[in-house]
Amino acid sequence: MLIIHVTYEVKEGKREAFLEKLAELQVAEKSRAEAGNVDYTYYLPIDGSNTLFLAEVWESAEAQAAHTQAEHFKALAAIKAEYVNKTELLWYDGAVKKE
């Protein structure tokens, strides 16, 4: 399993517009439908109005690599310059899903 925590530092006053654009592009829904996706969820941290957090969980690094070739991933990359100042990624490899 591969877990990725993505923190977006959104431009001042642009978080809601960014969320609306993500919804319009159906980034989360399309990512969740991809082979190998376990979870793809956005969160709004209570301690920052210009922050958006994304938790991604993939069955494998290969599944996540295929995700980066998807059209909705490329669409997200194309709009980031308009909404995002900085993106921080933390990768966790080797997690095991327990039932």
C-alpha positions as CSV (number, residue, x, y, z in Angstrom):
1,M,0.0,0.0,0.0
2,L,1.1,3.5,-0.7
3,I,-0.3,6.5,1.3
4,I,0.2,10.0,0.2
5,H,-0.7,13.1,2.2
6,V,-0.9,16.2,0.1
7,T,-1.2,19.6,1.6
8,Y,-2.1,22.5,-0.7
9,E,-1.3,26.0,0.4
10,V,-4.0,27.8,-1.5
11,K,-3.8,31.4,-2.6
12,E,-5.5,33.9,-0.3
13,G,-9.3,33.7,-0.6
14,K,-9.2,31.0,-3.4
15,R,-9.9,27.8,-1.4
16,E,-13.6,27.7,-2.1
17,A,-13.0,28.4,-5.8
18,F,-10.4,25.7,-5.9
19,L,-12.8,23.2,-4.3
20,E,-15.5,24.2,-6.8
21,K,-13.1,23.6,-9.7
22,L,-12.1,20.2,-8.2
23,A,-15.8,19.2,-8.0
24,E,-16.4,20.5,-11.5
25,L,-13.6,18.3,-12.8
26,Q,-14.7,15.4,-10.6
27,V,-11.1,14.8,-9.6
28,A,-11.9,12.9,-6.4
29,E,-14.7,10.8,-8.0
30,K,-12.6,9.9,-11.0
31,S,-9.6,9.1,-8.9
32,R,-11.6,6.8,-6.6
33,A,-12.9,4.9,-9.7
34,E,-9.3,4.1,-10.8
35,A,-7.9,0.6,-10.6
36,G,-5.9,0.3,-7.4
37,N,-7.4,3.3,-5.6
38,V,-8.4,2.6,-2.0
39,D,-9.1,6.2,-0.9
40,Y,-8.9,9.7,-2.3
41,T,-10.5,12.2,0.1
42,Y,-10.1,16.0,0.5
43,Y,-10.3,17.6,4.0
44,L,-10.6,21.1,5.2
45,P,-8.2,21.7,8.2
46,I,-9.7,23.7,11.0
47,D,-6.5,25.6,11.6
48,G,-6.0,27.2,8.2
49,S,-8.4,28.9,5.8
50,N,-5.8,28.7,3.0
51,T,-5.1,25.0,3.4
52,L,-6.6,22.0,1.7
53,F,-5.5,18.4,2.7
54,L,-5.8,15.4,0.5
55,A,-5.3,11.8,1.7
56,E,-4.6,9.3,-1.1
57,V,-4.3,5.5,-0.6
58,W,-3.2,3.2,-3.4
59,E,-2.8,-0.5,-3.5
60,S,0.6,-0.1,-5.1
61,A,3.1,2.5,-6.4
62,E,2.3,1.2,-9.9
63,A,-1.4,2.1,-9.5
64,Q,-0.5,5.6,-8.2
65,A,1.9,6.0,-11.2
66,A,-0.9,5.2,-13.6
67,H,-3.0,7.8,-11.8
68,T,-0.5,10.5,-12.8
69,Q,-1.3,9.7,-16.5
70,A,-5.1,10.1,-16.1
71,E,-6.8,13.1,-17.8
72,H,-8.3,14.3,-14.5
73,F,-4.9,14.3,-12.9
74,K,-3.5,16.4,-15.8
75,A,-6.5,18.7,-15.5
76,L,-5.7,19.2,-11.8
77,A,-2.1,20.0,-12.6
78,A,-3.2,22.5,-15.2
79,I,-5.3,24.6,-12.8
80,K,-3.0,24.5,-9.8
81,A,-1.1,27.7,-10.9
82,E,-4.4,29.6,-10.6
83,Y,-5.2,28.5,-7.1
84,V,-2.2,27.0,-5.3
85,N,1.0,28.7,-3.9
86,K,2.6,25.5,-2.7
87,T,2.1,21.7,-2.6
88,E,3.7,19.5,0.0
89,L,3.6,15.7,-0.4
90,L,4.4,13.1,2.3
91,W,4.8,9.5,1.1
92,Y,4.3,6.5,3.3
93,D,5.2,3.1,1.8
94,G,4.5,-0.3,3.2
95,A,1.3,0.2,5.0
96,V,-0.8,-3.0,5.3
97,K,-4.6,-2.9,5.2
98,K,-6.0,-4.9,8.0
99,E,-9.6,-6.0,8.1
